[in-house]
Amino acid sequence: MVLLSAQGMPVAKIAEVSFTGDDRVRDVVHNFNADGFDFALSEVQGWPAQDVHAARAT
């Protein structure tokens, strides 16, 4: 979603091709812009962001 947004694809089209809603696309892009890859890792792995930081520190 983030890559498609960065390439200029409209939110509605991203939602369509990723089988989700406009609000979810906006949330993902907003959270990525705020937290970078820490957000992406926590979403994929199911970990809270603070656990991702702790795992990286070890």
C-alpha positions as CSV (number, residue, x, y, z in Angstrom):
1,M,0.0,0.0,0.0
2,V,2.8,2.4,0.9
3,L,4.6,1.8,-2.4
4,L,1.5,2.3,-4.4
5,S,0.7,5.5,-2.5
6,A,4.3,6.7,-3.1
7,Q,3.9,6.0,-6.8
8,G,0.8,8.3,-6.9
9,M,-2.0,5.7,-7.0
10,P,-5.2,7.1,-5.5
11,V,-6.5,5.7,-2.2
12,A,-9.6,4.2,-3.8
13,K,-7.6,2.3,-6.3
14,I,-5.2,1.0,-3.7
15,A,-8.1,-0.2,-1.6
16,E,-9.6,-1.9,-4.7
17,V,-6.4,-3.8,-5.6
18,S,-5.7,-4.8,-2.0
19,F,-9.2,-5.8,-1.2
20,T,-9.7,-3.5,1.7
21,G,-11.3,-0.2,2.5
22,D,-10.2,3.4,1.9
23,D,-9.9,4.0,5.7
24,R,-7.5,1.0,6.1
25,V,-5.3,2.3,3.3
26,R,-5.2,5.8,4.9
27,D,-4.4,4.3,8.3
28,V,-1.5,2.2,6.9
29,V,0.0,5.0,5.0
30,H,-0.4,7.5,7.9
31,N,1.1,5.0,10.3
32,F,4.0,4.3,8.0
33,N,4.7,8.0,7.5
34,A,4.6,8.5,11.3
35,D,6.6,5.4,12.4
36,G,8.5,4.2,9.3
37,F,9.5,0.5,9.1
38,D,8.9,0.0,12.8
39,F,5.1,0.2,12.0
40,A,5.5,-2.2,9.1
41,L,7.4,-4.7,11.1
42,S,4.9,-4.6,13.9
43,E,2.0,-5.1,11.5
44,V,3.7,-8.1,9.8
45,Q,5.0,-9.8,12.8
46,G,2.0,-9.0,15.1
47,W,4.3,-7.3,17.6
48,P,3.7,-4.0,19.3
49,A,6.3,-1.4,18.1
50,Q,8.1,-1.2,21.5
51,D,8.8,-5.0,21.2
52,V,10.3,-4.4,17.8
53,H,12.6,-1.8,19.3
54,A,13.6,-4.2,22.1
55,A,14.2,-7.1,19.7
56,R,16.5,-4.9,17.6
57,A,18.5,-3.8,20.6
58,T,19.5,-7.4,21.5
